[in-house]
């Protein structure tokens, strides 16, 4: 098919390029973009199109292509739950209200494996093409754009809220239907060690002491918000990608 009609006067469009996708045994995926030309150089109407030599698709090309397609594609309506804070072609940001959830630890400092149901603060998650992030918030209510973000008070996290996924099972999709899977991947995996970087909690005797007290039910009524460490960043910064671009 060399062209299609958009149902408008003079609205015919012609096949100009093609994207080929490749998959490996380990689940990795690659893509190349190719120009498409007419087999006879366009001399004969209806001639068979030919896919030319390709080049690897980079992130910029992919985002630009998806944007162009979105502008000419009928929108697909989707229900947005109240937990969703931001949605783009490459990221999904949502929040979890404060709640009691089970945590799992597997580290020598706690004598091996330990688990308990403990209080958690409000959390803001983001799954994106560049990784998985989590931040804490002080409020019990749905965050606004100006809500301050705090360091995640958890093992297995890096600076900028990045989560070390390790062997955790998380979805390959970044969409609303996969939110539960991303949360399960975080809460149901074992916390093994604090990662190098900035301070995650402000607590006497440090990070291990804090989680030892949490596991021992010292904070049985609520999560102790006073231990949270501010990041000087907001939900707006996260949703708009400023953290990824290094603007803040």
C-alpha positions as CSV (number, residue, x, y, z in Angstrom):
1,X,0.0,0.0,0.0
2,X,1.7,3.2,-1.2
3,X,-0.8,5.6,0.1
4,X,-4.0,6.0,2.2
5,X,-6.8,8.5,2.1
6,X,-7.7,10.6,5.1
7,X,-11.3,11.1,3.7
8,X,-10.5,14.7,2.8
9,X,-10.1,16.5,-0.5
10,X,-6.4,16.3,-1.4
11,X,-5.9,14.3,1.8
12,X,-4.0,11.4,0.4
13,X,-0.7,10.6,2.2
14,X,2.1,8.4,0.9
15,X,4.2,5.8,2.6
16,X,7.5,7.6,3.4
17,X,9.3,5.6,6.0
18,X,9.2,2.4,8.1
19,X,10.2,1.4,11.6
20,X,11.4,-2.2,12.1
21,X,11.4,-3.8,15.6
22,X,13.8,-6.5,16.7
23,X,13.6,-8.7,19.8
24,X,16.4,-10.7,21.6
25,X,16.2,-13.8,23.6
26,X,16.6,-11.9,26.9
27,X,13.6,-9.7,26.1
28,X,15.6,-6.7,24.9
29,X,14.1,-4.7,22.0
30,X,15.7,-2.6,19.2
31,X,14.4,-0.6,16.3
32,X,15.6,0.9,13.1
33,X,14.0,3.5,10.8
34,X,14.1,3.2,7.0
35,X,13.2,5.4,4.1
36,X,10.6,4.0,1.7
37,X,11.0,4.6,-2.0
38,X,9.2,3.5,-5.1
39,X,10.8,0.5,-6.8
40,X,11.0,2.2,-10.2
41,X,11.9,5.6,-8.9
42,X,8.3,6.8,-9.0
43,X,8.0,6.6,-12.8
44,X,5.0,4.3,-12.7
45,X,1.8,4.8,-10.7
46,X,1.1,2.1,-8.2
47,X,4.7,0.8,-8.2
48,X,5.7,-1.4,-5.3
49,X,7.4,0.5,-2.4
50,X,10.9,-0.5,-1.4
51,X,12.3,-0.2,2.2
52,X,15.8,1.3,2.1
53,X,18.8,1.0,4.4
54,X,18.0,1.8,8.0
55,X,19.6,3.4,11.0
56,X,19.1,2.9,14.8
57,X,16.1,4.7,16.3
58,X,17.2,7.0,19.1
59,X,15.0,8.4,21.8
60,X,14.5,11.8,20.2
61,X,13.4,10.3,16.9
62,X,11.0,7.9,18.6
63,X,9.4,10.7,20.8
64,X,9.1,13.0,17.7
65,X,7.5,10.2,15.7
66,X,5.0,9.3,18.4
67,X,4.1,12.9,18.8
68,X,3.4,13.3,15.1
69,X,1.3,10.1,15.1
70,X,-0.7,11.3,18.2
71,X,-1.6,14.6,16.4
72,X,-3.3,12.6,13.6
73,X,-4.8,9.7,15.6
74,X,-8.2,9.7,17.1
75,X,-7.8,10.0,20.9
76,X,-8.5,7.0,23.0
77,X,-10.4,7.9,26.2
78,X,-9.2,6.4,29.4
79,X,-10.5,6.8,32.9
80,X,-7.9,8.5,35.1
81,X,-8.1,7.4,38.8
82,X,-7.6,10.0,41.5
83,X,-4.2,8.5,42.2
84,X,-2.7,9.6,38.9
85,X,-0.8,12.9,39.1
86,X,0.8,13.0,35.6
87,X,0.8,11.0,32.4
88,X,2.9,11.5,29.3
89,X,4.2,9.4,26.4
90,X,7.2,8.3,28.5
91,X,6.2,8.5,32.1
92,X,3.4,7.9,34.6
93,X,3.3,9.5,38.0
94,X,0.9,8.6,40.8
95,X,0.6,8.7,44.6
96,X,-0.3,6.3,47.4
97,X,-2.0,7.6,50.6
98,X,-0.4,6.9,54.0
99,X,-1.2,3.3,54.9
100,X,0.0,0.2,56.8
101,X,1.8,-2.2,54.5
102,X,4.1,-5.2,54.9
103,X,7.8,-4.8,54.3
104,X,10.4,-7.5,53.8
105,X,14.1,-7.2,54.8
106,X,16.9,-9.5,54.0
107,X,20.2,-8.3,55.5
108,X,22.8,-9.4,58.1
109,X,22.3,-6.4,60.3
110,X,18.7,-7.6,61.1
111,X,19.8,-11.2,61.6
112,X,18.8,-12.3,58.1
113,X,15.2,-12.2,57.0
114,X,12.6,-10.0,58.8
115,X,9.1,-8.9,57.9
116,X,6.4,-6.7,59.6
117,X,3.4,-4.6,58.8
118,X,4.4,-1.0,59.4
119,X,3.1,2.5,58.7
120,X,4.2,4.2,55.5
121,X,4.0,7.9,54.7
122,X,2.2,9.2,51.6
123,X,4.3,8.2,48.6
124,X,4.7,9.6,45.1
125,X,5.9,7.0,42.4
126,X,7.0,7.5,38.9
127,X,7.6,4.8,36.3
128,X,9.3,6.1,33.1
129,X,11.5,5.0,30.2
130,X,14.5,6.0,32.4
131,X,13.6,4.0,35.5
132,X,11.4,3.8,38.7
133,X,11.3,6.5,41.4
134,X,9.7,7.1,44.7
135,X,9.4,10.0,47.1
136,X,7.7,10.6,50.4
137,X,5.3,13.5,51.2
138,X,4.0,14.8,54.5
139,X,0.4,15.3,53.6
140,X,-2.3,12.7,53.9
141,X,-4.2,14.3,51.0
142,X,-3.7,14.1,47.3
143,X,-0.6,16.1,46.4
144,X,-0.8,19.3,44.4
145,X,1.8,20.6,41.9
146,X,3.6,22.5,44.7
147,X,3.6,19.7,47.3
148,X,7.2,19.2,48.6
149,X,8.9,15.9,48.0
150,X,11.0,14.2,50.6
151,X,13.7,11.5,50.4
152,X,12.3,8.0,50.2
153,X,12.9,6.5,53.7
154,X,13.8,3.1,52.3
155,X,16.7,0.8,51.6
156,X,17.5,0.1,47.9
157,X,17.0,3.7,46.8
158,X,19.4,6.2,45.2
159,X,19.5,10.0,45.0
160,X,16.7,11.7,43.0
161,X,14.3,9.0,44.3
162,X,15.7,6.3,42.0
163,X,14.8,2.7,43.0
164,X,17.3,-0.1,42.7
165,X,15.0,-2.7,41.2
166,X,17.4,-5.6,41.5
167,X,15.5,-8.9,41.2
168,X,12.1,-7.2,41.8
169,X,9.4,-8.1,39.3
170,X,8.0,-5.0,37.8
171,X,5.8,-4.6,34.7
172,X,7.3,-3.9,31.3
173,X,4.4,-1.5,30.5
174,X,4.1,2.1,31.7
175,X,0.3,2.6,31.8
176,X,-2.5,3.1,34.2
177,X,-3.4,-0.6,34.2
178,X,0.1,-1.5,35.4
179,X,0.2,0.8,38.5
180,X,-0.7,-2.1,40.8
181,X,2.1,-4.2,39.4
182,X,4.7,-1.4,39.9
183,X,3.6,-1.0,43.5
184,X,3.7,-4.7,44.2
185,X,7.2,-4.9,42.7
186,X,8.3,-2.3,45.2
187,X,6.6,-3.4,48.4
188,X,6.8,-7.2,47.8
189,X,10.6,-7.2,47.2
190,X,13.2,-7.5,49.9
191,X,15.0,-4.5,51.1
192,X,18.6,-5.5,51.4
193,X,20.9,-2.5,52.0
194,X,21.0,1.3,52.0
195,X,22.5,2.6,48.8
196,X,25.3,5.1,48.6
197,X,24.3,8.8,48.3
198,X,22.5,11.4,50.5
199,X,20.8,10.9,53.8
200,X,17.4,9.1,53.6
201,X,16.2,9.7,57.2
202,X,17.0,12.0,60.0
203,X,17.3,9.6,62.9
204,X,19.5,9.1,65.9
205,X,22.0,6.2,65.3
206,X,21.1,6.2,61.6
207,X,19.2,4.3,58.9
208,X,19.6,0.7,60.4
209,X,18.4,1.9,63.8
210,X,15.4,3.6,62.3
211,X,14.2,0.4,60.5
212,X,15.0,-1.8,63.4
213,X,12.7,0.4,65.5
214,X,10.1,0.3,62.8
215,X,10.2,-3.5,62.6
216,X,10.0,-3.7,66.4
217,X,6.7,-1.6,66.3
218,X,8.1,1.4,68.1
219,X,6.0,3.6,65.8
220,X,2.7,1.7,66.0
221,X,0.4,4.7,65.7
222,X,1.7,6.5,62.6
223,X,4.7,6.9,60.4
224,X,7.1,9.4,62.2
225,X,7.1,12.3,59.6
226,X,9.8,14.2,61.6
227,X,12.4,11.7,60.2
228,X,11.8,12.7,56.6
229,X,14.6,14.5,54.8
230,X,13.5,17.4,52.4
231,X,14.7,17.4,48.7
232,X,13.9,21.0,47.8
233,X,11.9,19.6,44.9
234,X,8.1,19.5,44.2
235,X,5.6,17.2,42.5
236,X,5.6,19.6,39.6
237,X,9.4,19.1,39.2
238,X,8.9,15.3,39.0
239,X,5.9,15.3,36.7
240,X,7.4,17.8,34.2
241,X,10.7,15.9,34.0
242,X,12.9,18.6,35.5
243,X,14.6,15.9,37.7
244,X,15.5,13.9,34.6
245,X,16.9,17.0,32.8
246,X,18.9,18.1,35.8
247,X,17.1,21.5,35.9
248,X,16.6,21.4,39.7
